[in-house]
Amino acid sequence: MSLINKKWFTAMIGIILFLIIVYLLRLNLIIFTPLYVLIHTIFLPFVIAGILFYLCRPLVKWLEGKKVPKWIAILSAYLAITLIIYVLVKMVGPVISDQLQRFVDNLPAMVSTVTDWIKYFQMNRATFPDFIQEALLTASQDFETRIQDNVGNIANGILGVFGFIGGVVNTIFYLVLVPIILFYMLKDSDHFAPRVVSFFKKSKQDNVRGILKDMDKTISSYIQGQMLVSFIVGALLYIGYLIIDLNYSLVLALFAMLMNVIPFVGPFLAVVPAILVALFQDPIMVLYVAIITLIAQQIEGNLVSPQVMGKTLNIHPLTIIVLILTAGNLMGLVGIIFIIPAYSIAKVLVTHTVKIYKINQE
């Protein structure tokens, strides 16, 4: 039997050819610059529209089931989004504005308190062990350096103005583009799978249809579940912060809700600002914040997530940690946010491929 007929030899040749192609593409990256700019420009609008699509689709499908014309169902979804945003702005906006204003007003006093702590430790560092003295000295020098680098930096202020203008332009661009993309997603979503399936042979179409269905179910479950879980966690923390009368409770709860979207590390990032605020308000509040966070995470982990997310993703916690650490090092925050759904989709593809291969071997 010749080598060319052996599977391991064919696989090895395929890997070598793939690596050669990757190497050649790396040498000619400049050719793909326009494509990179295009993808970079439309990536975020498509992601936002995709998230809204999976949040709006249940409403559109429900209305269609009630014999409502599709365009009216889509318009109803748009009106629902607009109404939710309006209610949030009218009810939550003033509270957030007031709390942010109080935070800005209290910021100089907070910085002054930290500076006083540093001066106190510097004056009394002889009473501490050597390793603590070195750590305090390094921390104080770093803090003072950061203040000197960032206070009164006119150049950064000017660049910030241009950055603000650019941000406004991008926001207007997204406000126009996202609704258009969302409309066509909702309108043509039923035609996507049949069009993809039509590119394959009839013998493969059922398999492809099954893959697309499982991928759609995985993405839908992840987005809808993650949004609902984050909202519930934010509500639980807000109630807890109100009970202990923590300053800036709504802002801190909203921040925690946003951070909870980040898998695994989000809850740890969410509690940091609350602990800092509690430390300045009253040191005993740190203990209360820790207890409230622990209760909220236990409710989320043992009651909410199992009911909302179920076993759809079925990813081992150790796998999640490895994926997040790897994606964080390679792509930063964007990688951390998208690595779990990307892995889930890849898992669906691999599972179906292995299943098809085993069936063909029988």
C-alpha positions in Angstrom: 0.0 0.0 0.0 1.6 3.3 -1.1 2.0 6.2 1.3 -0.4 8.4 -0.7 -3.3 6.0 0.3 -2.6 6.2 4.0 -4.7 8.6 6.0 -1.9 9.9 8.2 0.2 10.8 5.2 -2.7 12.6 3.6 -3.4 14.5 6.8 0.3 15.4 7.1 0.3 16.8 3.5 -2.8 18.8 4.3 -1.3 20.3 7.4 1.9 21.3 5.5 -0.1 22.9 2.7 -2.2 24.8 5.3 0.9 26.1 7.0 2.5 27.2 3.7 -0.7 29.1 2.8 -0.7 30.8 6.2 3.0 31.7 5.8 2.4 33.2 2.3 -0.6 35.1 3.5 1.5 36.6 6.4 4.1 37.7 3.9 1.4 39.5 1.8 -0.8 41.0 4.5 -0.8 44.4 2.8 -3.0 42.9 0.1 -5.7 42.3 2.6 -5.6 45.7 4.2 -8.8 46.9 2.5 -10.6 43.7 3.5 -9.3 44.2 7.1 -10.6 47.8 7.2 -14.0 46.7 5.9 -14.3 43.9 8.4 -13.1 46.2 11.2 -15.7 48.8 10.2 -18.8 46.6 10.0 -17.9 44.1 12.7 -19.4 45.9 15.7 -22.6 47.0 13.9 -23.2 43.3 12.8 -22.5 42.1 16.3 -24.9 44.6 17.8 -27.5 43.8 15.2 -27.0 40.0 15.7 -27.6 40.4 19.5 -30.7 42.4 18.9 -31.8 39.9 16.3 -31.8 37.0 18.8 -33.5 39.2 21.4 -36.2 40.3 19.0 -36.8 37.1 17.1 -39.0 35.4 19.7 -41.4 38.4 19.7 -41.5 38.4 15.9 -42.1 34.7 15.7 -44.8 34.9 18.3 -46.6 37.7 16.4 -46.3 35.8 13.2 -47.9 32.8 14.9 -50.8 35.1 15.7 -51.2 35.7 11.9 -49.6 39.2 12.1 -47.9 40.2 8.9 -44.1 40.0 9.1 -43.4 43.6 8.5 -45.8 44.6 11.3 -44.2 42.1 13.6 -40.7 43.6 12.8 -42.1 47.1 13.3 -43.5 46.0 16.7 -40.1 44.7 17.7 -38.6 48.1 16.8 -41.2 49.9 18.8 -40.6 47.6 21.8 -36.8 48.4 21.7 -37.6 52.1 21.4 -40.1 51.9 24.3 -37.6 50.1 26.5 -34.8 52.6 25.8 -37.2 55.5 26.4 -38.4 54.1 29.7 -34.8 53.4 30.8 -33.7 56.9 29.9 -36.6 58.6 31.6 -36.5 56.5 34.8 -32.9 55.4 35.2 -31.1 58.3 33.4 -31.7 61.0 36.0 -30.6 58.7 38.9 -27.4 57.7 37.0 -26.7 61.4 36.2 -27.1 62.3 39.9 -24.9 59.5 41.1 -22.2 60.2 38.6 -22.3 63.9 39.5 -21.9 63.1 43.2 -19.1 60.7 42.4 -17.3 63.4 40.4 -17.8 65.9 43.2 -16.4 63.4 45.8 -13.5 62.3 43.6 -11.0 64.9 44.9 -11.8 64.0 48.5 -11.3 60.3 47.6 -7.9 61.0 45.9 -6.9 63.2 48.9 -7.8 60.3 51.3 -5.6 57.9 49.3 -2.8 60.4 49.3 -3.1 60.8 53.1 -2.9 57.0 53.5 0.2 56.9 51.4 1.8 59.7 53.4 0.9 58.0 56.7 2.4 54.7 55.6 5.5 56.4 54.3 6.0 58.2 57.7 5.4 55.0 59.6 6.9 52.4 57.3 9.8 51.8 59.7 7.4 49.8 61.9 6.5 47.4 59.0 8.5 44.4 57.8 10.9 45.0 55.0 8.9 43.3 52.2 5.8 45.5 53.2 8.0 48.6 53.2 9.2 47.8 49.6 5.6 47.1 48.4 4.3 50.3 50.0 7.1 52.4 48.5 6.6 51.0 45.0 2.8 51.5 45.2 3.1 55.1 46.4 5.7 56.0 43.8 3.5 54.5 41.1 0.4 56.3 42.3 2.2 59.7 42.4 3.7 59.1 39.0 0.3 58.3 37.5 -1.2 61.5 39.0 1.7 63.6 37.6 1.3 62.0 34.2 -2.4 62.5 33.9 -3.2 65.8 35.7 -3.1 68.8 33.5 -1.9 67.0 30.4 -3.1 69.4 27.7 -2.0 67.2 24.8 -4.1 64.4 26.0 -7.0 66.8 26.4 -6.8 67.9 22.8 -6.5 64.3 21.6 -9.5 63.5 23.8 -11.6 66.2 22.0 -10.8 64.6 18.6 -11.5 61.2 20.0 -14.8 62.4 21.3 -15.7 63.8 17.8 -14.7 60.5 16.2 -16.9 58.7 18.8 -19.9 60.8 18.0 -19.4 60.1 14.2 -19.1 56.4 14.9 -22.2 56.5 17.1 -24.3 58.2 14.4 -23.0 55.6 11.9 -24.0 52.8 14.1 -27.4 54.3 14.9 -28.1 54.3 11.1 -26.5 51.0 10.1 -27.6 48.7 13.0 -31.4 49.2 12.4 -30.9 48.5 8.7 -28.9 45.3 9.3 -31.4 44.2 12.0 -34.3 44.7 9.6 -32.8 42.4 6.9 -31.8 39.8 9.5 -35.4 39.6 10.9 -36.9 39.8 7.4 -34.7 37.2 5.7 -33.7 34.9 8.6 -36.0 32.1 7.3 -34.2 32.1 4.0 -30.6 31.9 5.3 -30.5 28.1 6.1 -32.1 27.0 2.8 -29.7 29.1 0.8 -26.7 27.7 2.6 -28.0 24.1 2.3 -28.6 24.6 -1.5 -24.8 24.8 -2.0 -24.4 21.2 -0.9 -25.2 17.8 -2.5 -28.6 16.4 -1.6 -27.0 13.6 0.3 -25.3 16.2 2.6 -28.2 18.6 3.0 -29.8 17.0 6.0 -26.5 17.0 7.8 -25.8 20.7 7.0 -29.4 21.6 8.0 -28.8 19.9 11.4 -25.5 21.7 11.9 -27.1 25.1 11.1 -30.0 24.4 13.4 -27.8 23.4 16.4 -25.5 26.4 15.8 -28.6 28.7 15.8 -29.9 27.1 19.0 -26.5 27.5 20.7 -26.1 31.1 19.8 -29.7 31.9 20.7 -29.5 30.2 24.0 -26.2 31.9 24.9 -27.2 35.4 24.0 -30.8 35.3 25.5 -29.6 33.4 28.5 -26.6 35.6 29.2 -28.6 38.8 28.9 -31.3 37.5 31.2 -28.8 36.2 33.8 -26.9 39.5 33.7 -30.1 41.5 34.3 -31.1 39.3 37.2 -27.7 39.6 38.8 -27.7 43.4 38.4 -31.2 43.5 40.0 -30.1 41.4 42.9 -27.0 43.5 43.5 -29.0 46.7 43.3 -31.5 45.5 45.9 -28.6 44.5 48.1 -26.8 47.8 47.7 -30.0 49.7 48.5 -30.5 47.6 51.7 -27.0 48.5 53.0 -27.4 52.1 51.6 -24.2 51.9 49.5 -23.4 55.1 47.6 -23.8 55.1 43.8 -25.8 51.8 44.1 -27.5 52.0 40.7 -24.3 52.9 38.8 -22.4 50.0 40.5 -25.3 47.6 39.8 -25.4 48.6 36.2 -21.6 48.2 35.9 -21.9 44.7 37.5 -24.7 43.8 35.1 -22.5 44.7 32.1 -19.4 42.9 33.5 -21.4 39.8 34.1 -21.6 39.4 30.3 -17.9 38.5 30.4 -17.7 34.8 31.2 -16.1 33.7 34.5 -14.0 36.8 35.2 -16.9 39.3 34.9 -18.3 38.8 38.4 -14.8 39.4 39.9 -14.3 42.6 37.9 -17.8 43.8 38.8 -17.2 43.8 42.6 -14.0 45.8 42.5 -15.7 49.3 42.2 -18.3 48.4 44.8 -15.6 47.4 47.3 -13.6 50.6 46.6 -16.7 52.8 47.1 -17.6 50.8 50.3 -14.1 51.3 51.6 -14.3 55.1 51.3 -17.9 55.2 52.7 -17.3 52.9 55.7 -14.8 50.1 56.0 -17.4 47.7 57.5 -19.4 48.2 54.3 -16.7 46.1 52.4 -17.9 43.1 54.4 -21.5 43.8 53.5 -20.7 44.2 49.8 -18.8 40.9 49.8 -21.7 39.1 51.5 -24.2 40.6 49.0 -22.0 39.6 46.0 -21.6 36.1 47.4 -25.4 35.7 47.8 -26.1 37.1 44.3 -23.6 34.8 42.7 -24.8 31.8 44.6 -28.4 32.5 43.5 -27.2 33.0 39.9 -25.0 29.9 39.8 -27.4 27.5 41.5 -30.9 28.7 40.6 -30.9 31.2 37.7 -28.3 29.9 35.3 -29.3 26.2 35.4 -32.9 27.2 34.6 -32.1 29.9 32.0 -29.1 28.5 30.3 -29.7 24.8 31.0 -27.2 22.3 29.6 -27.1 23.9 26.1 -23.5 24.8 26.1 -22.3 22.0 28.4 -18.7 23.3 28.7 -16.5 22.2 31.6 -15.5 25.1 34.0 -11.8 24.2 33.5 -12.2 24.5 29.7 -13.8 27.9 30.2 -10.8 29.1 32.3 -8.3 27.9 29.7 -10.3 29.5 26.8 -10.6 32.8 28.6 -6.9 33.0 29.6 -5.8 32.1 26.0 -8.3 34.5 24.3 -7.4 37.3 26.8 -3.7 37.0 26.0 -4.3 36.9 22.2 -7.1 39.3 21.7 -7.8 41.1 25.0 -11.3 41.9 26.2 -12.9 41.2 22.8 -11.5 37.7 22.8 -12.7 37.1 26.3 -16.3 38.1 25.4 -16.5 36.1 22.2 -14.4 33.0 22.9 -17.2 31.0 24.6 -19.8 31.4 21.9 -17.1 30.8 19.3 -16.0 27.7 21.0 -19.6 26.5 21.3 -20.1 26.9 17.6 -16.8 25.1 16.9 -17.9 22.3 19.2 -21.1 21.9 17.3 -19.2 21.6 14.0 -16.7 19.1 15.4 -19.5 17.0 17.0 -21.5 16.8 13.8 -18.4 16.1 11.7 -17.3 13.2 13.9 -20.9 11.8 13.9 -21.0 12.0 10.1 -17.6 10.4 9.8 -18.6 7.5 12.0 -21.8 6.9 10.1 -19.9 6.8 6.8 -17.4 4.4 8.3 -20.1 1.9 9.3 
